[in-house]
Amino acid sequence: MILVFGGGGQVGQELVRTAGSQRVPLTALGRRQTDITDPAAVAAAFAAYRPTLVVNAEAHTHVDRAETNAAPAAEANAHGPAILAAACATAGFPLLHISTDYVFDGTKPGPYVESDPVAPLSVYGRTKLAGEAAVRDILLRHVILRTAWVYGEFGSNFLKTMVRLARERDELRVVADQHGSPTSTHELAAAILEIAPHLAAGADVCGTYHFTGSGATSWHGFAVVIVAAQAPLTGRAPRVVAITTADHPTLAARPANSVLDCSRFGRVFGFRARPWADEVADITRAVVLAQQRKSAHVA
């Protein structure tokens, strides 16, 4: 049985749905049910569920907010993973920990491989890197899975924001000089469930991996595909205007290049994501149709 912490987030909710469709035994606990920064609460969850694998999908992802209030990010992204890793070491459970492209500074001209030097630009990135280090130092049986630009049907994310803004505005101004690989929660959940049986069985797969959607784009390119996919369903076709990072200043610095090389994951687990634009188009249509069904039901 897989035990997921962070069950209320977009990845956790998708894991519940995907595991259910595959008939994989999985229990997801939200932050209100189990606080991963509380050792006693983690121990109680372990005793209650006795998992074969623990997945940490819990994180403080308010990137800009962390710049002025670092404590919550440090608790969730660094201290919590350390507690989970220590509890897993004591209980004998393996841990799959989700991390981020923000551990890199984005100055590399090509895709980042797992062994590239890390140099986070933000409090969020530094706390996620500290979480990675804690897991590596404390627990031998672990997988750290770095991903990027995550979106999906659950929670709040860039895709859902663009769908909403396309309904409200005639022009969207989106940054075009930051590049990465949009990654759907659907494919991320599938990747995690590919790892799960190997890690639970004690196979020699421990370490750090990258997994994202296939191919790369800018935030502007991401938005263009979203707007095009929703247009036939909504009749809305706002202009998507390319701007620079300097035109849209934020408290936290973002990597200009967040593209991750995922070839190691493919070699080890035999699983690769779909081309990012195909997946984005499908998820956009699913989001819009779900919203339309909800509106019709309310009406």
C-alpha positions in Angstrom: 0.0 0.0 0.0 1.3 3.5 -0.9 0.9 6.2 1.7 0.9 9.8 0.3 1.5 12.9 2.3 0.2 16.1 0.7 -3.1 14.4 -0.4 -4.9 17.7 -0.7 -2.6 19.1 -3.3 -2.9 18.8 -7.0 -0.4 15.9 -7.2 -1.9 14.1 -4.3 -5.4 14.3 -5.7 -4.2 13.1 -9.1 -2.4 10.2 -7.4 -5.7 9.2 -5.7 -7.5 9.2 -9.1 -4.8 7.5 -11.1 -4.2 4.8 -8.5 -7.9 4.2 -8.3 -8.1 3.7 -12.1 -5.2 1.3 -11.9 -6.5 -0.5 -8.8 -3.3 0.3 -6.9 -3.9 0.4 -3.1 -3.2 4.0 -2.0 -4.1 6.2 0.9 -3.6 10.0 0.7 -3.4 12.2 3.8 -3.9 15.9 3.7 -2.1 18.4 5.9 -5.0 18.7 8.3 -4.9 14.9 8.8 -1.2 14.5 9.2 1.4 17.3 9.6 4.7 16.0 8.3 6.6 18.4 10.6 5.1 16.6 13.6 7.1 13.4 14.3 4.4 11.9 16.5 1.7 12.4 13.8 3.9 10.8 11.1 4.7 7.8 13.4 0.9 7.4 14.1 0.2 7.4 10.4 2.9 4.8 9.8 1.5 2.6 12.5 -2.1 2.9 11.2 -1.3 2.2 7.5 1.9 0.2 7.4 2.8 1.2 3.8 5.1 -0.5 1.4 6.0 3.0 0.0 5.7 6.5 1.3 5.3 9.4 -1.2 5.9 13.0 -0.1 3.8 15.3 -2.2 3.6 17.9 0.5 5.3 21.3 -0.2 5.1 25.0 0.4 4.8 26.3 -3.1 4.1 30.0 -2.6 7.3 31.0 -4.3 7.0 34.8 -3.9 5.5 34.7 -0.5 8.5 32.7 0.8 10.8 35.6 0.0 9.3 37.6 2.8 8.2 34.8 5.1 10.7 31.9 4.8 9.7 30.0 7.9 6.6 28.1 6.5 8.6 27.2 3.4 11.5 25.9 5.5 9.1 23.9 7.7 7.3 22.2 4.9 10.1 21.9 2.3 13.1 21.1 4.5 12.1 20.1 8.1 9.1 18.0 7.0 11.1 15.8 4.6 13.8 15.3 7.2 11.1 14.0 9.7 9.6 11.7 7.0 13.0 10.3 6.0 13.9 9.6 9.7 10.6 7.9 10.3 11.0 5.8 7.1 14.5 4.8 8.2 13.2 3.7 11.6 10.2 1.8 10.1 12.0 0.4 7.1 9.8 2.1 4.5 11.2 3.6 1.3 10.4 7.2 0.4 9.7 8.9 -2.9 10.2 12.6 -2.5 9.0 15.2 -5.1 11.4 18.1 -5.7 11.7 20.9 -8.3 13.6 22.5 -11.1 14.1 25.5 -8.9 17.2 23.9 -7.3 19.0 25.1 -10.4 19.9 28.7 -11.3 18.8 28.4 -15.0 22.0 29.6 -16.5 22.9 26.3 -18.2 22.4 26.6 -22.0 21.0 23.1 -22.3 18.8 20.7 -20.3 19.8 19.9 -16.7 20.9 16.4 -15.8 20.7 15.1 -12.3 24.4 15.6 -11.6 24.6 19.2 -12.6 25.6 21.7 -9.9 22.7 23.1 -7.9 22.4 26.9 -7.2 18.8 27.9 -6.3 17.8 31.5 -6.8 15.0 31.7 -4.3 14.0 30.8 -0.7 11.6 28.2 -2.2 14.5 26.7 -4.2 16.8 26.7 -1.2 14.3 25.0 1.1 13.5 22.4 -1.5 17.2 21.7 -2.0 17.6 21.4 1.8 14.7 18.8 1.8 16.6 16.8 -0.9 19.8 16.9 1.2 18.0 15.7 4.3 16.4 12.7 2.4 19.8 11.7 1.0 21.6 12.0 4.3 19.0 10.2 6.4 17.5 7.5 4.2 19.2 5.0 1.9 16.0 3.7 0.2 14.8 6.8 -1.5 13.9 8.3 -4.8 14.0 12.1 -5.3 11.9 13.0 -8.3 12.5 16.5 -9.7 9.8 17.9 -11.9 8.8 21.3 -13.3 5.9 23.6 -14.4 3.2 21.2 -12.9 -0.4 21.7 -13.9 -3.6 19.6 -13.9 -7.3 19.4 -13.3 -7.0 19.8 -9.5 -5.9 22.7 -7.4 -4.5 26.0 -8.6 -2.0 26.2 -11.4 -0.9 28.1 -14.5 -3.2 26.3 -16.9 -6.3 26.9 -14.9 -5.3 30.6 -14.4 -4.9 31.0 -18.2 -8.3 29.3 -18.8 -9.9 31.8 -16.4 -8.1 34.8 -17.9 -9.0 33.8 -21.4 -12.6 34.0 -20.3 -12.1 37.4 -18.7 -9.7 39.3 -20.9 -9.0 40.1 -24.6 -5.3 40.2 -24.1 -2.9 38.0 -22.0 0.7 39.2 -21.4 2.9 36.2 -20.7 6.6 35.9 -20.1 8.5 34.5 -23.1 12.1 34.4 -21.9 11.8 31.6 -19.3 11.8 28.1 -20.7 10.8 24.8 -19.2 8.6 21.7 -19.8 5.0 21.7 -18.7 4.2 18.6 -16.7 0.7 17.3 -16.1 -0.2 15.9 -12.8 -1.7 13.0 -14.8 1.7 12.0 -16.2 3.5 12.8 -13.0 1.2 10.4 -11.1 1.7 7.8 -13.7 5.5 8.2 -13.4 5.3 7.8 -9.6 3.2 4.6 -10.0 5.9 3.3 -12.4 8.5 3.8 -9.7 6.5 2.5 -6.8 6.7 -1.3 -7.4 10.5 -1.1 -8.0 11.2 0.9 -4.9 8.8 -1.1 -2.7 10.4 -4.4 -3.9 13.9 -3.2 -3.0 15.2 -2.9 -6.6 18.4 -1.0 -7.2 16.7 2.2 -8.4 17.4 4.6 -5.5 18.7 8.1 -6.3 17.6 11.3 -8.0 15.7 11.5 -11.3 14.1 14.1 -13.5 10.7 13.8 -15.0 8.7 16.4 -17.0 6.6 16.6 -20.1 8.5 15.9 -23.3 9.9 18.9 -25.1 10.2 22.5 -24.0 8.6 25.9 -24.4 8.2 29.3 -22.7 5.4 30.4 -20.5 4.2 32.3 -23.5 4.2 29.2 -25.6 2.5 27.3 -22.9 -0.3 29.9 -22.8 -0.7 29.9 -26.6 -1.5 26.2 -26.6 -3.9 26.6 -23.7 -5.8 29.5 -25.4 -6.0 27.6 -28.7 -7.3 24.5 -27.0 -10.1 26.3 -25.1 -11.2 28.5 -28.0 -13.4 26.0 -29.8 -15.2 25.2 -26.5 -15.6 28.8 -25.2 -15.6 30.9 -28.3 -12.9 33.0 -26.6 -9.6 33.8 -28.5 -7.7 36.5 -26.6 -4.4 37.7 -28.0 -1.4 36.2 -26.2 1.4 38.8 -26.1 5.0 37.9 -25.4 6.7 39.9 -22.7 10.1 39.7 -20.8 10.8 38.8 -17.2 11.7 42.4 -16.7 8.2 43.4 -17.8 6.7 41.2 -15.0 8.9 41.6 -11.9 8.4 39.2 -9.1 9.7 38.9 -5.5 11.5 35.6 -6.2 13.9 35.2 -9.1 12.9 32.4 -11.5 15.4 30.2 -13.5 15.5 31.4 -17.2 16.1 27.7 -18.1 14.1 25.1 -16.2 14.4 22.3 -18.9 15.3 19.0 -17.3 16.9 16.0 -19.1 14.7 13.1 -18.3 16.6 10.4 -20.2 17.8 8.6 -17.0 14.2 8.1 -15.9 13.3 6.7 -19.3 16.2 4.3 -19.2 15.6 3.0 -15.7 11.8 2.8 -15.7 10.9 2.6 -19.4 8.4 5.4 -19.2 8.4 8.7 -21.0 5.9 11.6 -21.0 3.9 12.6 -24.0 4.8 15.7 -26.0 4.0 18.6 -23.7 1.7 20.4 -26.2 -0.5 17.3 -26.7 -1.0 16.8 -23.0 -1.7 20.5 -22.4 -4.3 20.6 -25.1 -6.1 17.5 -23.6 -6.0 18.7 -20.0 -7.2 22.2 -21.1 -10.2 20.7 -22.8 -10.9 18.5 -19.7 -10.7 21.6 -17.4 -13.1 23.6 -19.6 -15.6 20.9 -20.1 -15.6 20.2 -16.3 -16.2 23.9 -15.7 -19.0 24.0 -18.2 -20.7 20.9 -16.7 -20.5 22.5 -13.3 -22.0 25.8 -14.6 -24.8 23.9 -16.3 -25.6 22.0 -13.1 -25.6 25.2 -11.0 -27.9 26.9 -13.6 
